[in-house]
């Protein structure tokens, strides 16, 4: 099964519109947190220019530090954080939290207000 099929299934599972991202779009990734820490977190704001709206980090806390997230083209997520790939087509406003044997996905309306 390819990534788009997995993404469609996640959208159906969580009753989200299918809103795929392009490989050339950018996301925000807190690369420095990806040292085996859990949980893995993702949230999606609305698209802006060349960004798809996704931000990913590992750990319990989301830092407000300006350099916390680094821009990364979506095509490189498979290298840095492949566990997030099935969630990429969830529409803006969705969040997720992944840990060992645990998956939580929910809609957060506040993410739509920028």
PAKOL-962697 format. One record per atom (N, C-alpha, C, CB): residue number from 1; x, y, z negated; residue in three letters; atom name. Coordinates in nm, 4 decimals. Each point is the difference from the previous one (the first is absolute). Glycine has a CB too. Example, Ala and Ser with C-alpha at 12.3 -4.5 7.8 and 13.67 -1.06 7.14 Angstrom:
! residues 2
nr:x:y:z:rest:atom
1:1.3190:-0.5690:-0.7800:ALA:N
1:-0.0890:0.1190:0.0000:ALA:CA
1:0.0900:0.1200:0.0000:ALA:C
1:-0.1892:-0.1173:-0.1246:ALA:CB
2:0.1542:0.2223:0.1966:SER:N
2:0.0820:0.1190:-0.0060:SER:CA
2:-0.0770:0.1090:-0.0730:SER:C
2:0.1184:-0.0628:0.2145:SER:CB
END
This chain:
! residues 114
nr:x:y:z:rest:atom
1:0.0857:-0.1183:0.0000:UNK:N
1:-0.0857:0.1183:0.0000:UNK:CA
1:0.0898:0.1239:0.0000:UNK:C
1:-0.1870:-0.1237:-0.1238:UNK:CB
2:0.1575:0.2200:0.2099:UNK:N
2:0.0822:0.1202:0.0070:UNK:CA
2:-0.0465:0.1056:-0.1017:UNK:C
2:0.0429:-0.0477:0.2439:UNK:CB
3:0.0361:0.1546:-0.2554:UNK:N
3:-0.0302:0.1038:-0.0992:UNK:CA
3:-0.1363:0.0663:0.0216:UNK:C
3:0.2442:0.0395:-0.0188:UNK:CB
4:-0.2813:-0.0146:0.1436:UNK:N
4:-0.1299:0.0650:0.0242:UNK:CA
4:-0.1154:-0.0889:-0.0450:UNK:C
4:0.0996:0.1235:0.1940:UNK:CB
5:-0.0868:-0.2535:-0.1732:UNK:N
5:-0.1041:-0.0918:-0.0474:UNK:CA
5:-0.0083:0.0009:-0.1525:UNK:C
5:0.0356:-0.1438:0.2030:UNK:CB
6:0.0797:0.1420:-0.2688:UNK:N
6:0.0024:0.0070:-0.1465:UNK:CA
6:-0.0607:0.1311:-0.0489:UNK:C
6:0.2047:-0.1455:-0.0036:UNK:CB
7:-0.1741:0.2540:0.0730:UNK:N
7:-0.0531:0.1312:-0.0380:UNK:CA
7:-0.1518:0.0070:0.0193:UNK:C
7:0.2201:0.1033:0.0624:UNK:CB
8:-0.2682:-0.1603:0.0455:UNK:N
8:-0.1458:-0.0036:0.0215:UNK:CA
8:-0.0690:-0.0769:-0.1132:UNK:C
8:0.0354:0.0115:0.2505:UNK:CB
9:0.0239:-0.1230:-0.2899:UNK:N
9:-0.0579:-0.0803:-0.1094:UNK:CA
9:-0.0034:0.0772:-0.1313:UNK:C
9:0.0830:-0.2068:0.1124:UNK:CB
10:0.0252:0.2802:-0.1414:UNK:N
10:0.0013:0.0801:-0.1236:UNK:CA
10:-0.1083:0.1071:0.0055:UNK:C
10:0.2475:-0.0415:-0.0273:UNK:CB
11:-0.2645:0.1037:0.1417:UNK:N
11:-0.1039:0.1025:0.0140:UNK:CA
11:-0.1385:-0.0598:-0.0220:UNK:C
11:0.1462:0.1256:0.1608:UNK:CB
12:-0.1715:-0.2407:-0.1037:UNK:N
12:-0.1285:-0.0676:-0.0210:UNK:CA
12:-0.0175:-0.0384:-0.1467:UNK:C
12:0.0070:-0.0870:0.2359:UNK:CB
13:0.0986:0.0328:-0.2954:UNK:N
13:-0.0062:-0.0433:-0.1396:UNK:CA
13:-0.0354:0.1148:-0.0937:UNK:C
13:0.1680:-0.1761:0.0520:UNK:CB
14:-0.1129:0.2953:-0.0236:UNK:N
14:-0.0218:0.1138:-0.0904:UNK:CA
14:-0.0954:0.1043:0.0578:UNK:C
14:0.2279:-0.0383:-0.0904:UNK:CB
15:-0.3007:0.0006:0.1934:UNK:N
15:-0.1040:0.0848:0.0605:UNK:CA
15:0.0540:0.1370:0.0402:UNK:C
15:-0.1706:-0.1194:-0.1372:UNK:CB
16:0.2814:0.1165:0.2062:UNK:N
16:0.0633:0.1211:0.0520:UNK:CA
16:-0.0146:0.0023:0.1509:UNK:C
16:0.1643:0.0051:-0.1919:UNK:CB
17:-0.1761:0.1142:0.2458:UNK:N
17:0.0096:0.0129:0.1452:UNK:CA
17:0.1411:-0.0399:0.0401:UNK:C
17:-0.1752:0.1858:0.0079:UNK:CB
18:0.1901:-0.2380:0.1133:UNK:N
18:0.1307:-0.0391:0.0511:UNK:CA
18:0.0689:0.1246:0.0531:UNK:C
18:-0.0811:-0.2342:0.0577:UNK:CB
19:0.1884:0.2753:-0.1236:UNK:N
19:0.0710:0.1231:0.0340:UNK:CA
19:0.1493:-0.0293:0.0134:UNK:C
19:-0.1743:0.1392:-0.1205:UNK:CB
20:0.2137:-0.2041:0.2308:UNK:N
20:0.1391:-0.0436:0.0147:UNK:CA
20:0.0979:0.1165:0.0129:UNK:C
20:-0.0851:-0.2064:0.1079:UNK:CB
21:0.2095:0.1761:-0.1381:UNK:N
21:0.1075:0.0982:0.0126:UNK:CA
21:0.0904:-0.0411:0.1160:UNK:C
21:-0.0088:0.0531:-0.2490:UNK:CB
22:0.0788:0.0440:0.3041:UNK:N
22:0.0938:-0.0268:0.1094:UNK:CA
22:0.1412:-0.0139:-0.0562:UNK:C
22:-0.1466:0.1268:0.1631:UNK:CB
23:0.2278:-0.2066:-0.0971:UNK:N
23:0.1374:-0.0210:-0.0436:UNK:CA
23:0.0801:0.1293:-0.0105:UNK:C
23:-0.0112:-0.2230:0.1047:UNK:CB
24:-0.0197:0.3207:-0.0198:UNK:N
24:0.0757:0.1248:0.0025:UNK:CA
24:-0.0441:0.0986:-0.1082:UNK:C
24:0.0309:-0.0339:0.2438:UNK:CB
25:-0.1469:0.0083:-0.3060:UNK:N
25:-0.0456:0.0901:-0.1065:UNK:CA
25:0.0888:-0.0169:-0.1229:UNK:C
25:-0.2377:-0.0107:0.0868:UNK:CB
26:0.2396:0.1134:-0.1693:UNK:N
26:0.0817:-0.0038:-0.1212:UNK:CA
26:-0.0868:-0.0243:-0.1222:UNK:C
26:0.1659:0.1547:0.1060:UNK:CB
27:-0.1056:-0.2210:-0.2037:UNK:N
27:-0.0616:-0.0182:-0.1305:UNK:CA
27:0.1010:0.0495:-0.1029:UNK:C
27:-0.1421:-0.2004:0.0773:UNK:CB
28:0.1010:0.2052:-0.2025:UNK:N
28:0.0912:0.0352:-0.1072:UNK:CA
28:0.0317:-0.1252:-0.0794:UNK:C
28:-0.0917:0.2353:-0.0116:UNK:CB
29:0.2198:-0.2634:-0.0058:UNK:N
29:0.0415:-0.1188:-0.0735:UNK:CA
29:0.1024:0.0397:-0.1058:UNK:C
29:-0.0439:-0.1470:0.2017:UNK:CB
30:0.0180:0.1092:-0.3252:UNK:N
30:0.0946:0.0245:-0.1087:UNK:CA
30:0.0998:-0.1161:0.0003:UNK:C
30:-0.1736:0.1293:-0.1405:UNK:CB
31:0.2683:-0.1217:0.2309:UNK:N
31:0.0943:-0.1092:0.0224:UNK:CA
31:0.0764:-0.0351:-0.1268:UNK:C
31:0.0212:0.0718:0.2374:UNK:CB
32:0.0140:0.0282:-0.3156:UNK:N
32:0.0806:-0.0239:-0.1207:UNK:CA
32:-0.0743:-0.0825:-0.1058:UNK:C
32:0.1170:0.2156:0.0454:UNK:CB
33:-0.2481:-0.2271:-0.0331:UNK:N
33:-0.0768:-0.0787:-0.0976:UNK:CA
33:-0.0104:-0.1463:0.0400:UNK:C
33:-0.1293:0.2045:-0.0564:UNK:CB
34:0.1681:-0.2366:0.1782:UNK:N
34:-0.0168:-0.1361:0.0530:UNK:CA
34:0.1165:-0.0902:-0.0407:UNK:C
34:-0.1290:0.0937:0.1941:UNK:CB
35:0.1468:-0.1117:-0.3211:UNK:N
35:0.1094:-0.0819:-0.0518:UNK:CA
35:-0.0546:-0.1206:-0.0739:UNK:C
35:0.1451:0.2029:-0.0187:UNK:CB
36:-0.2572:-0.2539:0.0655:UNK:N
36:-0.0612:-0.1159:-0.0638:UNK:CA
36:-0.1039:0.0367:-0.1040:UNK:C
36:0.2093:-0.1208:0.0407:UNK:CB
37:-0.2290:0.2506:-0.0640:UNK:N
37:-0.1017:0.0431:-0.0968:UNK:CA
37:-0.1392:-0.0292:0.0516:UNK:C
37:0.1531:0.1786:-0.0824:UNK:CB
38:-0.2413:-0.1987:-0.0098:UNK:N
38:-0.1417:-0.0191:0.0317:UNK:CA
38:-0.0789:0.0924:-0.0904:UNK:C
38:0.0341:-0.2424:0.0722:UNK:CB
39:-0.1498:0.2801:-0.0356:UNK:N
39:-0.0730:-0.0367:0.1211:UNK:CA
39:0.0440:0.0836:0.1200:UNK:C
39:-0.1939:-0.0676:-0.1421:UNK:CB
40:0.1463:0.0267:0.2600:UNK:N
40:0.0158:0.0792:0.1221:UNK:CA
40:-0.1296:0.0779:0.0160:UNK:C
40:0.1606:-0.1687:0.1116:UNK:CB
41:-0.1480:0.2972:-0.0914:UNK:N
41:-0.1153:0.0901:0.0117:UNK:CA
41:-0.0048:0.0630:0.1382:UNK:C
41:0.0103:0.0467:-0.2460:UNK:CB
42:-0.1304:-0.0245:0.2948:UNK:N
42:-0.0188:0.0714:0.1257:UNK:CA
42:-0.1238:0.0860:-0.0082:UNK:C
42:0.1137:-0.1836:0.1262:UNK:CB
43:-0.1064:0.2994:-0.0640:UNK:N
43:-0.1187:0.0866:0.0110:UNK:CA
43:0.0051:0.0711:0.1333:UNK:C
43:-0.0125:0.0322:-0.2508:UNK:CB
44:-0.1068:-0.0045:0.3029:UNK:N
44:-0.0074:0.0613:0.1331:UNK:CA
44:-0.0799:0.1292:-0.0034:UNK:C
44:0.0175:-0.2263:0.1039:UNK:CB
45:0.0511:0.3332:-0.0693:UNK:N
45:-0.0621:0.1305:0.0222:UNK:CA
45:-0.0410:0.0078:0.1472:UNK:C
45:0.1390:0.1101:-0.1857:UNK:CB
46:-0.2148:-0.0086:0.2252:UNK:N
46:-0.0306:0.0170:0.1428:UNK:CA
46:0.1280:0.0247:0.0811:UNK:C
46:-0.2271:0.0925:-0.0608:UNK:CB
47:0.2224:-0.1276:0.1870:UNK:N
47:0.1127:0.0243:0.0916:UNK:CA
47:0.0291:0.1493:0.0096:UNK:C
47:-0.0592:-0.2071:0.1311:UNK:CB
48:0.1862:0.2376:-0.1114:UNK:N
48:0.0426:0.1372:0.0289:UNK:CA
48:0.1133:-0.0068:0.1007:UNK:C
48:-0.0688:0.0826:-0.2310:UNK:CB
49:0.0541:-0.0159:0.3423:UNK:N
49:0.1013:0.0030:0.1054:UNK:CA
49:0.0517:-0.1407:0.0299:UNK:C
49:0.0650:0.2325:-0.0703:UNK:CB
50:0.0614:-0.2612:0.0422:UNK:N
50:0.0574:-0.1310:0.0345:UNK:CA
50:0.0029:-0.0964:-0.1183:UNK:C
50:0.1378:0.1142:0.1718:UNK:CB
51:-0.2115:-0.0832:-0.2771:UNK:N
51:-0.0039:-0.0903:-0.1152:UNK:CA
51:-0.1319:-0.0754:-0.0029:UNK:C
51:0.1519:0.1535:-0.1287:UNK:CB
52:-0.1455:-0.2783:0.0831:UNK:N
52:-0.1204:-0.0833:-0.0051:UNK:CA
52:-0.0756:0.0158:-0.1319:UNK:C
52:0.1127:-0.1620:0.1524:UNK:CB
53:-0.0517:0.2285:-0.2512:UNK:N
53:-0.0660:0.0236:-0.1281:UNK:CA
53:0.0380:-0.0972:-0.1096:UNK:C
53:-0.1838:0.0925:0.1283:UNK:CB
54:0.2555:-0.2002:-0.0958:UNK:N
54:0.0357:-0.1006:-0.1000:UNK:CA
54:0.1225:0.0401:-0.0809:UNK:C
54:-0.0978:-0.1736:0.1480:UNK:CB
55:0.0917:0.1437:-0.2793:UNK:N
55:0.1121:0.0165:-0.0923:UNK:CA
55:0.0106:-0.1276:-0.0820:UNK:C
55:-0.0291:0.2538:-0.0104:UNK:CB
56:0.1526:-0.3042:-0.0040:UNK:N
56:0.0241:-0.1256:-0.0703:UNK:CA
56:0.1115:0.0168:-0.1026:UNK:C
56:-0.0760:-0.1285:0.2022:UNK:CB
57:0.0609:0.0623:-0.3171:UNK:N
57:0.1035:-0.0008:-0.1032:UNK:CA
57:-0.0169:-0.1230:-0.0873:UNK:C
57:0.0112:0.2518:0.0016:UNK:CB
58:0.0933:-0.2833:-0.0754:UNK:N
58:-0.0042:-0.1117:-0.0935:UNK:CA
58:0.0135:0.0541:-0.1417:UNK:C
58:0.0987:-0.1577:0.1725:UNK:CB
59:-0.1612:0.0880:-0.2654:UNK:N
59:0.0074:0.0399:-0.1398:UNK:CA
59:-0.1318:0.0533:-0.0515:UNK:C
59:0.2387:0.0501:0.0329:UNK:CB
60:-0.2382:-0.0160:-0.1590:UNK:N
60:-0.1219:0.0429:-0.0688:UNK:CA
60:-0.0384:0.1452:0.0266:UNK:C
60:0.0549:-0.1651:-0.1736:UNK:CB
61:0.0443:0.2513:0.1986:UNK:N
61:-0.0285:0.1440:0.0071:UNK:CA
61:0.0317:0.0587:0.1362:UNK:C
61:0.0469:0.0152:-0.2422:UNK:CB
62:-0.1331:0.0750:0.2827:UNK:N
62:0.0190:0.0778:0.1220:UNK:CA
62:0.0703:0.1292:-0.0398:UNK:C
62:-0.2075:-0.1005:0.1132:UNK:CB
63:0.3269:0.1198:-0.0651:UNK:N
63:0.0771:0.1190:-0.0341:UNK:CA
63:-0.0498:0.1208:0.0784:UNK:C
63:0.1991:-0.1439:-0.0514:UNK:CB
64:-0.1923:0.2597:-0.0084:UNK:N
64:-0.0351:0.1252:0.0673:UNK:CA
64:0.1249:0.0696:0.0545:UNK:C
64:-0.1998:0.0239:-0.1511:UNK:CB
65:0.3166:-0.0861:0.1357:UNK:N
65:0.1263:0.0559:0.0464:UNK:CA
65:-0.0040:0.0164:0.1518:UNK:C
65:0.1230:-0.1064:-0.1941:UNK:CB
66:-0.0755:0.2191:0.2427:UNK:N
66:-0.0081:0.0313:0.1430:UNK:CA
66:0.0699:-0.1034:0.0880:UNK:C
66:-0.0100:0.2395:-0.0623:UNK:CB
67:0.1152:-0.3037:0.0160:UNK:N
67:0.0725:-0.0957:0.0816:UNK:CA
67:-0.0382:-0.1451:-0.0240:UNK:C
67:0.1823:0.1612:0.0008:UNK:CB
68:-0.2920:-0.1836:-0.0703:UNK:N
68:-0.0408:-0.1367:-0.0341:UNK:CA
68:-0.0265:-0.0839:0.1242:UNK:C
68:-0.0979:0.0864:-0.2119:UNK:CB
69:0.0227:-0.0311:0.3074:UNK:N
69:-0.0322:-0.0708:0.1237:UNK:CA
69:0.0940:0.0439:0.1116:UNK:C
69:-0.2407:-0.0191:-0.0711:UNK:CB
70:0.2803:-0.0775:0.1515:UNK:N
70:0.0799:0.0276:0.1188:UNK:CA
70:-0.0845:-0.0323:0.1215:UNK:C
70:0.2176:-0.0495:-0.1212:UNK:CB
71:-0.2088:0.1306:0.2273:UNK:N
71:-0.0760:-0.0311:0.1207:UNK:CA
71:0.0586:-0.1223:0.0704:UNK:C
71:-0.0603:0.2432:0.0249:UNK:CB
72:-0.0283:-0.3284:0.0237:UNK:N
72:0.0420:-0.1230:0.0668:UNK:CA
72:-0.1003:-0.0311:0.1097:UNK:C
72:0.1119:-0.0878:-0.2106:UNK:CB
73:-0.0622:0.0523:0.3277:UNK:N
73:-0.0923:-0.0427:0.1054:UNK:CA
73:-0.0633:-0.1329:-0.0412:UNK:C
73:0.1372:0.1195:0.1791:UNK:CB
74:-0.2637:-0.1342:-0.1479:UNK:N
74:-0.0757:-0.1195:-0.0363:UNK:CA
74:0.0697:-0.1268:0.0491:UNK:C
74:-0.2113:0.1344:0.0082:UNK:CB
75:0.2732:-0.1281:0.1076:UNK:N
75:0.0634:-0.1206:0.0551:UNK:CA
75:0.1091:-0.0557:-0.0909:UNK:C
75:-0.0502:0.0859:0.2274:UNK:CB
76:0.1044:-0.0062:-0.3199:UNK:N
76:0.1057:-0.0458:-0.0900:UNK:CA
76:-0.0526:-0.0584:-0.1310:UNK:C
76:0.1453:0.1721:0.1007:UNK:CB
77:-0.2754:-0.1660:-0.1227:UNK:N
77:-0.0557:-0.0573:-0.1232:UNK:CA
77:0.0247:-0.1500:-0.0100:UNK:C
77:-0.1740:0.1775:0.0024:UNK:CB
78:0.1755:-0.2461:0.1088:UNK:N
78:0.0227:-0.1449:-0.0035:UNK:CA
78:0.1378:-0.0331:-0.0571:UNK:C
78:-0.1517:-0.0267:0.1979:UNK:CB
79:0.2420:0.1197:-0.1882:UNK:N
79:0.1360:-0.0171:-0.0513:UNK:CA
79:0.0090:0.0362:-0.1491:UNK:C
79:0.0891:0.0499:0.2301:UNK:CB
80:-0.1579:0.0556:-0.2695:UNK:N
80:0.0124:0.0527:-0.1361:UNK:CA
80:-0.1052:-0.0518:-0.0979:UNK:C
80:0.0980:0.2001:0.1021:UNK:CB
81:-0.2212:-0.2164:-0.0534:UNK:N
81:-0.1092:-0.0370:-0.0907:UNK:CA
81:-0.1095:-0.0740:0.0768:UNK:C
81:0.0510:0.1998:-0.1462:UNK:CB
82:-0.0217:-0.3202:0.1955:UNK:N
82:-0.0955:-0.0707:0.0864:UNK:CA
82:-0.1316:-0.0364:-0.0675:UNK:C
82:0.1946:-0.0879:0.1191:UNK:CB
83:-0.1977:0.0825:-0.2505:UNK:N
83:-0.1227:-0.0378:-0.0712:UNK:CA
83:-0.1148:0.0982:0.0249:UNK:C
83:0.1424:-0.1074:-0.1743:UNK:CB
84:-0.1119:0.2303:0.2176:UNK:N
84:-0.1055:0.0997:0.0223:UNK:CA
84:-0.0642:-0.0106:0.1383:UNK:C
84:0.1207:0.1495:-0.1566:UNK:CB
85:-0.0593:-0.2232:0.2473:UNK:N
85:-0.0473:-0.0030:0.1394:UNK:CA
85:-0.1477:-0.0377:0.0164:UNK:C
85:0.2309:-0.0589:0.0616:UNK:CB
86:-0.2845:-0.0394:-0.1351:UNK:N
86:-0.1416:-0.0335:0.0197:UNK:CA
86:-0.0981:0.1112:-0.0383:UNK:C
86:0.0653:-0.2333:-0.0407:UNK:CB
87:-0.0199:0.3353:-0.0318:UNK:N
87:-0.0886:0.1046:-0.0502:UNK:CA
87:0.0014:0.1263:0.0863:UNK:C
87:0.0371:-0.0911:-0.2275:UNK:CB
88:0.0487:0.0976:0.3264:UNK:N
88:0.0231:0.1234:0.0743:UNK:CA
88:-0.1202:0.0557:0.0739:UNK:C
88:0.2274:-0.0777:0.0222:UNK:CB
89:-0.3252:-0.0030:0.0132:UNK:N
89:-0.1153:0.0505:0.0757:UNK:CA
89:-0.1156:0.0425:-0.0896:UNK:C
89:0.0675:-0.1481:0.1866:UNK:CB
90:-0.0509:0.1378:-0.3185:UNK:N
90:-0.1045:0.0536:-0.0882:UNK:CA
90:-0.0117:0.1500:0.0246:UNK:C
90:0.0434:-0.1798:-0.1758:UNK:CB
91:-0.1630:0.2294:0.1772:UNK:N
91:-0.0207:0.1402:0.0346:UNK:CA
91:0.0499:0.0935:-0.1105:UNK:C
91:-0.1978:-0.0678:0.1379:UNK:CB
92:0.2208:0.1961:-0.1033:UNK:N
92:0.0406:0.0972:-0.1012:UNK:CA
92:-0.0980:-0.0009:-0.1180:UNK:C
92:0.1068:0.1423:0.1796:UNK:CB
93:-0.0485:-0.1290:-0.2991:UNK:N
93:-0.0785:-0.0044:-0.1229:UNK:CA
93:0.0197:-0.1304:-0.0755:UNK:C
93:-0.1663:0.1498:0.1067:UNK:CB
94:0.2254:-0.2487:-0.0422:UNK:N
94:0.0219:-0.1281:-0.0664:UNK:CA
94:0.1330:-0.0023:-0.0733:UNK:C
94:-0.1386:-0.1113:0.1741:UNK:CB
95:0.1416:0.0315:-0.2803:UNK:N
95:0.1191:-0.0253:-0.0805:UNK:CA
95:0.0105:-0.1494:-0.0227:UNK:C
95:-0.0152:0.2266:-0.1128:UNK:CB
96:0.1346:-0.2710:0.0794:UNK:N
96:0.0162:-0.1391:-0.0421:UNK:CA
96:0.1127:-0.0118:-0.1007:UNK:C
96:-0.0856:-0.0790:0.2216:UNK:CB
97:0.0803:-0.0305:-0.2961:UNK:N
97:0.1019:-0.0357:-0.0975:UNK:CA
97:0.0225:-0.1498:0.0124:UNK:C
97:-0.0645:0.1903:-0.1588:UNK:CB
98:0.1900:-0.2290:0.1789:UNK:N
98:0.0351:-0.1402:0.0187:UNK:CA
98:0.1017:-0.0419:-0.1056:UNK:C
98:-0.0460:0.0176:0.2478:UNK:CB
99:0.0230:-0.1304:-0.3078:UNK:N
99:0.0955:-0.0607:-0.0936:UNK:CA
99:-0.0040:-0.1506:0.0267:UNK:C
99:-0.0312:0.1848:-0.1794:UNK:CB
100:0.1146:-0.2565:0.1103:UNK:N
100:0.0018:-0.1450:0.0194:UNK:CA
100:-0.1399:-0.0568:-0.0210:UNK:C
100:0.2407:-0.0103:-0.0754:UNK:CB
101:-0.2936:-0.0559:0.1780:UNK:N
101:-0.1324:-0.0646:-0.0088:UNK:CA
101:-0.1142:0.0979:-0.0307:UNK:C
101:0.1173:-0.2053:-0.0762:UNK:CB
102:-0.0977:0.3358:0.1041:UNK:N
102:-0.1023:0.0992:-0.0320:UNK:CA
102:-0.0095:0.1002:0.1145:UNK:C
102:0.0415:-0.0280:-0.2489:UNK:CB
103:-0.1655:0.0608:0.2861:UNK:N
103:-0.0255:0.0982:0.1048:UNK:CA
103:-0.1226:0.0805:-0.0396:UNK:C
103:0.1025:-0.1489:0.1788:UNK:CB
104:-0.0873:0.2804:-0.1845:UNK:N
104:-0.1124:0.0884:-0.0297:UNK:CA
104:-0.0040:0.1075:0.1077:UNK:C
104:0.0165:-0.0442:-0.2512:UNK:CB
105:-0.1317:0.0617:0.3134:UNK:N
105:-0.0186:0.0977:0.1064:UNK:CA
105:-0.1265:0.0768:-0.0310:UNK:C
105:0.1190:-0.1445:0.1718:UNK:CB
106:-0.1121:0.2790:-0.1613:UNK:N
106:-0.1179:0.0802:-0.0292:UNK:CA
106:0.0043:0.1294:0.0794:UNK:C
106:-0.0145:-0.1000:-0.2298:UNK:CB
107:-0.1026:0.1626:0.2418:UNK:N
107:-0.0139:0.1274:0.0685:UNK:CA
107:0.0055:0.1114:-0.1041:UNK:C
107:-0.1382:-0.1056:0.1861:UNK:CB
108:0.2193:0.2059:-0.1599:UNK:N
108:0.0180:0.1144:-0.0896:UNK:CA
108:-0.0291:0.1282:0.0795:UNK:C
108:0.1750:-0.1257:-0.1404:UNK:CB
109:-0.2951:0.1761:0.1252:UNK:N
109:-0.0442:0.1181:0.0745:UNK:CA
109:0.0921:0.1198:-0.0167:UNK:C
109:-0.2304:-0.0819:-0.0262:UNK:CB
110:0.2991:0.0914:-0.0875:UNK:N
110:0.0892:0.1142:-0.0242:UNK:CA
110:0.1138:0.0064:0.1001:UNK:C
110:-0.0570:-0.0131:-0.2404:UNK:CB
111:0.0924:-0.0983:0.2993:UNK:N
111:0.1089:-0.0005:0.0971:UNK:CA
111:-0.0378:0.0723:0.1299:UNK:C
111:0.0788:-0.2155:-0.0993:UNK:CB
112:-0.2065:0.2350:0.1216:UNK:N
112:-0.0443:0.0675:0.1220:UNK:CA
112:0.0050:0.1514:-0.0124:UNK:C
112:-0.1454:-0.1945:0.0475:UNK:CB
113:0.1651:0.2432:-0.1680:UNK:N
113:0.0060:0.1457:-0.0244:UNK:CA
113:0.1459:0.0421:-0.0136:UNK:C
113:-0.2270:-0.0024:-0.1154:UNK:CB
114:0.2754:0.0665:0.2167:UNK:N
114:0.1412:0.0416:-0.0005:UNK:CA
114:0.0108:0.1451:-0.0406:UNK:C
114:0.0541:-0.1666:0.1789:UNK:CB
END
